[in-house]
């Protein structure tokens, strides 16, 4: 029997919660606290700046200089908060795309090495992993299962259908040599039948037998 090779599985990766996301939240909160503190201080100092006519000259200069410094600090805090936010977002992107992808690639490589046929496995090769069910043998793009149960041709064909497969259809000499190596001179039914009306051997796929095989 031969059977189509099953498809490979799909993996999802979820970033670990609590690192980049928490860092982003703390940076925003710190920025808001500092900005509110500076804003409160500016409100307290502003009345002194607008009503300083009776104060000494040096005191008025000090107040204006202090107000200017506060404004500069406010701008600096805003810039710093924005920079921290960008770094947090950058870290989150690295966490989502870098760490996750690295872990996924490592896991898939280990999984592929465990379940793929060792003769076809190559860590530097991006070719698809071909897997057969248990007790089936992989050869090129097909899976083969030599049954140990003795049945008629029709019963064997139905049994193959229940396994989502079909009786063996030999494509070329190389496949014939492989079949002979696994059957070890035992006799098996194959997907070949005699069309009596035309006295021709036909494969169950509808193609005529190549007499050169």
C-alpha positions, 0 to 999 in steps of 0.5 A: 500500500502507499499513503500520502504523507501527512502535513507538518504541524503549526506552532504559535508562540505567546510572549511571556507576560509581565516583563516588557509590558510591566516596564512600559506601564512603570515608565508612563506612571513615573513620567506622569508623577514627575510632570504633575510635581513640576506643574504643581511647583510652577503654579505655586511659583507663578503668583510670585513672578507676577506680583514681585514689584515690591521685591528686591531686584536680586530676588526677582531675578532669582524667581525668574531664573528658577521658573526658567529652570523649572520649564527646562526640567519639565521639557527634560522629563517629557523627553526622558519619559518618551525615550524610556517609552521607546526603549520599553517598546523596543524591548517588547518588540524584541521579546515578541519577535526575537526571543519567541522566534529563537525559542520556536526555531530551537523547539522545531529543530529538536522536534524535527530531529525526533520525529523526522526520518533520520536519513532525510533530516538535515539541520541546514536544510529547509525541506519539509519534514516527511512523516509516516504513521507508525509501522509504515515505511517512508520512501521518497514521497510515499508511505508503505505498509506491508500487511501481514493479514491474508485477504483477497484482492477486493478485501485488501483494496477495501482495507487500504481505503479504510486507512486512507490509502490504496493498493500499491501502484508502482511508478518506476524501476527504482520503486520496484527495487525498493518494494522487493527489498521490503517484501523479501520475496513474499507475495502481496497484492498490488493495485493491478488488475486484468481488464479481460475485455482488452486483455490488458493489465491496468493499474487502479489509477486507470493507467496501463501497465508498463511492460518494461517494469 
